Amino acid sequence: MSRIAYVNGQYVQHSEAGIHIEDRGYQFADGVYEVCEIARGNIMDMTRHLDRLNRSLSELKISWPMARKALQIIIKEVVRRNRVHDGLVYLQVTRGVARRDHVFPSPDTPPAIVVTAKRTSPAASSARAAKGIKVITVPENRWERVDIKSIGLLPNVMARQQAKEQGAQEAWFIDRDGIVKEGAATNAWIVTKDGVLVTRPAESGILRGITRTTIFDVAERLGLKIEERGFSVDEAKKAKEVFMTAASTVVMPIVAIDGESVANGHPGTTTLSLREAFFDIAEKTPSC
């Protein structure tokens, strides 16, 4: 079955979809995006994703491309037309098409929007979680406003490529004090010897991940304590468990950091319990 994309008011064949060469997303990375998990026919945490989209647009002074309710309908329609039962839906909003100039275009320039959806394999993800993944660490080299979900992701791309070349699946950005910030596309967590979940505060310096936020609800349901504080790479290597969160991976165990095994080199029970409980607790919007 051919894929369908929504591009600036039209549903088109994915293979034929295109944007103008002077779209400011293409010229300046002047735009934002969101990615929602689709699980068992449901769009997960859509309310929180659209709330964060609203914040990102506001911070960059980009207008909504349409009413929020209309966007919800389009997201569901793209998922429906692509018959995605398990997968991801991606949406991107840019400042629109205008003559190339660094300053903002005229206020009446309409924002541009793209929505796509693709299938993923729950079985493959579960197999990966059962085994765990490896991460490397890299120095922080991104702009300071990583709290905005901007499409300007070149440092993240380079970090993830470096991880791949070293036989890992994710890269952690480390600040000047040696404290873990977040992954190239994920939030970072550890579980202490006392069973406390630890993740860096999201007021600044990292993206407030939606899956990260929902994990607070999951932890409360499971009776687990969370501390929002920084932790060093050394503390992570000595932790009881380490994991990462993102819409694309949900909760994924980390079993090695820079080539050194975490704990016994196998996924921990706390991490797997969070992963198992996530679907039941996260907000679910039927995709059709």
Disulfide bonds with the S-S distance in Angstrom:
none
